[in-house]
Amino acid sequence: MSDTSNDSLRQAALAYHEFPRPGKLEVRATKPLANGRDLSRAYSPGVAEACLEIKADETTAARYTARGNLVAVVSNGTAVLGLGNIGALASKPVMEGKAVLFKKFANIDCFDIEVNESDPEKLADIVCALEPTFGAINLEDIKAPDCFIVEKICRERMNIPVFHDDQHGTAIVVGAAATNALHVAGKRFDQIKVVSTGGGAAGIACLNMLVKLGVKRENIWLCDIHGLVYEGRAEDMNPQKAAFAQASDKRTLSEVIEGADLFLGLSGPGVLKPEHVAQMASRPIIFALANPTPEIMPDLARQAAPDAIIATGRSDFPNQVNNVLCFPFIFRGALDVGATEINDAMQIGCVEGIAALARATTSAEAAAAYRGEQLTFGADYLIPKPFDPRLSGVVSTAVAKAAMESGVAVRPLADIAAYKQKLDASVYKSALLMRPVFQAAATASRRIVFAEGEDERVLRAAQAILEETTETPILIGRPEVIETRCERMGLEIRPERDFNIVNPENDPRYRDYWETYHAIMARRGVTPDIARAIMRTNSTAIGAVMVQREEADSLICGTFGEYLWHLNYVRQVLGDRKLHPVGALSLMILESGPLFVADSHVHLDPSPRELADIAIGAARHVRRFGLEPNIAFCSKSQFGNLTEGTGLRLREAMEILDNEGHDFCYEGEMNVDAALDPDLRARLLPGNRMAGAANVLIFGHADSASAVRNILKTKADGLEVGPILMGMGNRAHIVSPSITARGLLNMAAIAGTPVAHYS
């Protein structure tokens, strides 16, 4: 890397840490503190009640305080990354970063604690004294062999999990990568020869993990800066190294590497030479984990052994051995069952969970985060990526289960499957709200046709549909393109075997389709030639014809193109007096809860009758999510204070609803703040008919609805489910081009619910 690039990276990193405010952490309150009543509960006198409960039963601290979800990252700064002994204060950016990773990946609150204490026994005393504050301790960047002493003392004296991540986190991820590397190479733990360089904390822990996984201790050859660790050696030895001493007269890496199946490097750059690789067994496994420069660069290793399976500690090569795959999730599982320690069973559970996830189909979210990388299980994809959202559910559940089975869980879970669902829901923001929809969809096996069947998001959604629902996906597209893309993305599904395809270029139903379309459109200027052309080129029209012919139950389209273009063909083919587009309803999932917005797509300037129909449709669909609709008609006008603009039409819409009589709550016209703030609304119109905050906002102009929808997405981190096309009897939905594969899965569940469930 050039000096200019290095300087640019340095400045960017410093700016990241300094702006917009120094550091990477802040503390936020989880309860309101807005008035005297809140203060009396949060502090004196109300806080005494929580104190007395904990005094009577210490386990209630997990109910009344943050302790059950609070981890301390503790370091004395004696072995920080590749920087060495830089001291406690200089280590703080690293520890803050570790705390951020805890929060980001597992929603665990964390304080970083940097301690000026180099004596391991005194440091252990300090850590042990912190037990009342924290639910678990993560020891970090403490030099060997001091780290062994600190961890041993803390584990013996403390009744909460103590985990030295540099040791065990690295060992767990190495164990998972080794499990899958051996799977690819066709080898077994109990048959391989292992050669390792680096006798530090991480290296020793990795070797211990390999032994737990089945490697024979006599088949492990450990080298350090002084050469082979052998029986009788006195130089730079400790009990941890001595456990792997060999009775041998060999002394160098060159002498012991012959026939090795696995090289494990946690030492320094250039330690493993190409000639060493050439001496290894066939299909050698090389874990060169020194950072930033590995023991051997992957290109050099492959020159010596083209079939080598290689992992490093770097993100710019495949198979990065990264502790973030482990530590957030092992702590998540441990905290959730009140584990008193993190034992071998929990660590093995973590290994197995990580390894199994890599062998499964790659998630759409991970694929999006690592666009352009090949994420198909094999030599270049041994372990999942850190941004795979399934890690929390899979790995934390495996850890929690192991803790319960090994007897260290103080608060065992009653339902492990429900626990995994809860973890998944915390990652997938839509999971909890979508549960009633998925449950309703599970009662019927509906056929969902996707107009853009070649789109990567559609293919990933089709895989998820087959795994998670009873629905049958039908894809419109070219079979050879779909086949190739499924293989490239590592999807297990295949055309015709797992789902049906309609090939616009060559389908035996082509004549039936164009004749059906022509029969519908003959009196609207569509000639047979135009009908033939449309049925060759327009996948939305093809999908609509399939639904019309009852060859599919619902159409999903819109992953590219303009909404109204798709709507035109949906309306042409599927619309009639009974079924016609009423409006588009978007569910925005916010940190504060769900909020529905309508109509941003179908009607630019809806009439009073159309607004009333939008409200009726919205109420029906909101109930599909297990919620009771609270509908606000929103305008610049506030309860009749303006005599122009959309307020007039909104008032007329309310009159229509009043005259018809409906069983849902609606109120208006009002500003958005009045809709969402009951106290403000009560001051403006005492005795109004709505209780609480509105959960549906209906606007008198599409520009307003669209603006609110997009602001919520971009500035409030809202996750959209939809838009849901109302009024079409669930026969068609038009999504937005920005939709994700998970969003398509959600829409398939909505489309997969029979009308009887919500009409």
Residue, then its C-alpha position, 0 to 999 in steps of 0.5 A: m500500500s502506498d504512503t498516500s493510501n496509508d495516510s488517507l486511511r489513517q486520517a479517515a480512521l481518526a476522523y471516524h473516532e473524533f466526529p461527530r462526537p469523540g469515541k464510539l459509545e454513549v449511554r442512553a436511558t431506557k425509561p422516561l424521565a420527563n416529570g416528577r412522577d418518573l423521577s420518584r420511580a427512577y430514583s428516591p423513593g421508588v428505587a428502594e423497592a427494586c433494591l429490597e427485592i434484589k437484597a431478598d433474592e439476588t437473581t431478581a437483579a436480572r429483572y430490575t436492572a440491566r445486569g442481565n444484559l451487561v458485559a464488561v470488556v476488561s484490559n490492561g493493554t499489555a497485548v493490543l492487536g499487533l501493537g503490543n504493550i501500549g498501555a491501558l489508556a491507549s487500548k481504549p479505542v479497541m475496547e470501545g470498538k469491542a463494546v460496539l460489536f457486542k451491541k451491533f451483533a447481539n444487542i448486548d450492552c457493554f462497558d469498556i474498562e481499562v485498568n492500569e495493573s500489570d500484576p495478573e493476580k492484582l488484575a484478577d482481584i479488580v475484575c472479581a470485585l466487579e461481579p455485582t455490576f456485570g452479567a459477564i466478563n470479556l477479558e481482552d488483550i492481556k499478554a500471555p502467560d498473564c492472561f491464563i492466570v487472570e482467567k483462571i483466578c476469575r473463573e474460580r472465584m466468580n459466579i458469572p461467565v468469564f471469557h478471554d476472547d483472544q484465547h477462546g474466541t479465536a479457538i472457536v472460530v478456528g474450530a469451526a473453520a477447521t471442521n468445514a475445511l476437513h469436510v471439504a478436504g475429506k479428512r477427519f480430526d482423529q487422522i490429521k497431523v497438525v503443525s502450529t507456530g505461535g505459543g501465545a494465548a490464542g495459539i494454545a487455546c486453538l490447539n486445546m480446541l482441536v484436541k476437544l474436536g478429536v485431534k490426537r495430542e501426539n499428532i500436534w507439533l507446536c513451534d515458537i520463536h525458538g523452534l519446536v516445543y519438545e520434552g525437556r526444553a527449558e527456554d521460554m516455557n510455561p505449563q500451557k506450552a509444555a502440554f504439547a511438548q513432543a518427545s523428538d529430536k527434531r527442532t525446526l519447523s522445516e523438520v516437522i512440517e513434512g506430511a502435515d495436514l493442517f498448518l495453524g499459524l498465530s505467529g508472524p509474517g513469513v514464517l511459513k515458506p513455499e517450500h514448507v507448503a510443498q512438504m505438506a500432505s495432499r490438499p493441505i489446510i493452511f490457517a495463516l492468521a498473523n495480522p496484518t501480514p500472515e505467515i504466508m500470503p495465499d498466492l504464494a501458498r497456492q503456487a506451492a499447493p494449488d489445491a490448498i485450503i487457506a484461511t487468514g485473519r484479513s478481510d481482503f482474502p476468503n475465509q477471514v477468521n474473525n472473533v466477531l463470529c463468536f463472542p457476541f453470540i456466545f455471550r448472548g446465549a450465556l446471558d439469556v440462560g443465566a449461565t454461571e460459566i462458559n464451559d467446553a460444551m458451550q464452546i463446542g456448541c458455538v463451533e458446531g453452530i458456526a460451522a453448520l451455518a456456513r454449510a447452509t444456503t447463504s442468507a440474502e442479507a449477507a450476500a447484499a453486505y458482501r456483494g461480488e464475493q462468492l458465498t457458496f460453501g467450499a474451499d473459499y467459504l468455510i465460515p459465515k460472514p459477520f453480517d449474516p443475520r442468522l448467526s444470532g439465532v443459530v449460534s446463541t441458541a446452540v450455546a444456550k442449549a448446551a448451557m442448559e444440558s451441561g447444568v450451568a444455566v440458572r435461568p433455563l429456557a422453557d422453549i428453545a424453539a421460541y427462544k430462537q424465534k425471539l432472536d430471529a425477530s430481534v435481527y429481522k425487524s419484520a419477524l414479530l409483526m409478520r408472524p400472524v401473516f405467516q401463520a395464516a399463510a401456512t393454512a393454505s398452499r398457494r401458488i405465487v408467480f414472480a414476474e421478475g424470476e431472474d432477479e437475484r432477490v427473487l431467487r433467494a426469496a424463492q429458496a426461503i419460501l420453499e424452506e419457510t412456507t407451504e407456498t409454491p413459487i413460480l418464476i417467469g424467466r429463462p431457465e438457463v439464466i435461472e439455473t446459472r444464477c442459482e448455482r453461482m449464488g450457492l442456492e440449493i433450489r433448481p428449476e422444474r425440480d423445486f419450482n416451475i418456470v414460465n419461459p417467455e421465449n419458449d413456453p407450450r402455453y404461449r398460444d393460450y396466454w396470448e389468446t387469453y390476453h387478446a380476449i380481455m383487451a380486444r375491445r381496448g385496441v389490442t390486436p392479436d399481433i400486439a397480444r403475441a408481442i406482449m406475451r413474449t416480452n411483458s412478464t407482468a402481463i404474463g403473470a397476471v394472465m396466469v392468475q386470471r387463468e387460475e394457474a397461479d393464485s397471486l402475482i408479485c411484480g415490481t422489482f424493477g420498473e415504475y409502479l404505475w406501469h405494472l399497475n396498468y397491466v394488473r388492472q387490465v387483466l385482473g381488475d373488474r367491478k368487484l376487484h379494482p386497485v383501491g390503494a397501496l398500504s405500506l407498513m413501516i416498522l420503526e423503533s417505536g412500533p409499527l406505522f402504516v401509511a397510505d396511499s403513496h402509489v395508486h391514486l395521485d389525488p384521491s376522491p372522498r370515495e377513494l379515500a373512504d375505500i383506502a381506509i376500509g382496505a387499510a383497516r382490513h389489512v392492519r388486522r391481518f397483522g394482529l393489530e387493531p386499526n387506529i386510522a388518522f386522516c392527515s392534512k395541513s388542515q386541523f379539524g376544520n380550520l382550513t376551507e381549502g386543500t385536501g382537508l375538504r376531501l378528507r372530511e367528506a371521506m369521514e362522512i361517507l364512513d360515518n354514513e356506512g357504519h364501520d367497526f374500526c376507529y378513524e378520526g380527522e382531518m388533522n396534522v400528523d403530530a396530532a395523529l401521533d400525540p394523543d395529548l396534543r390531540a386532546r388539547l386541540l379537540p377534547g372528546n375526539r373519537m380516537a384513543g392513543a396514537a394513530n397506527v395508520l396515516i392516510f393522506g389526501h395526496a400521493d405526494s404527502a404519503s410518499a414523502v412520509r414513507n420515504i422519510l421514515k425509511t431513510k431518516a427513521d431507519g424504518l423497514e418497509v413491508g409492502p406496499i400492499l396493493m389493496g382491493m385486488g383480493n390478494r391476487a396481485h402485489i406490486v413491490s418497490p425496486s428497493i425491496t430486499a429478498r426478505g421483503l419479497l418473502n414477507m410479500a409472498a406470505i401476504a400474497g399467500t394468505p387466502v382472502a377468507h382470512y382477512s375479508 
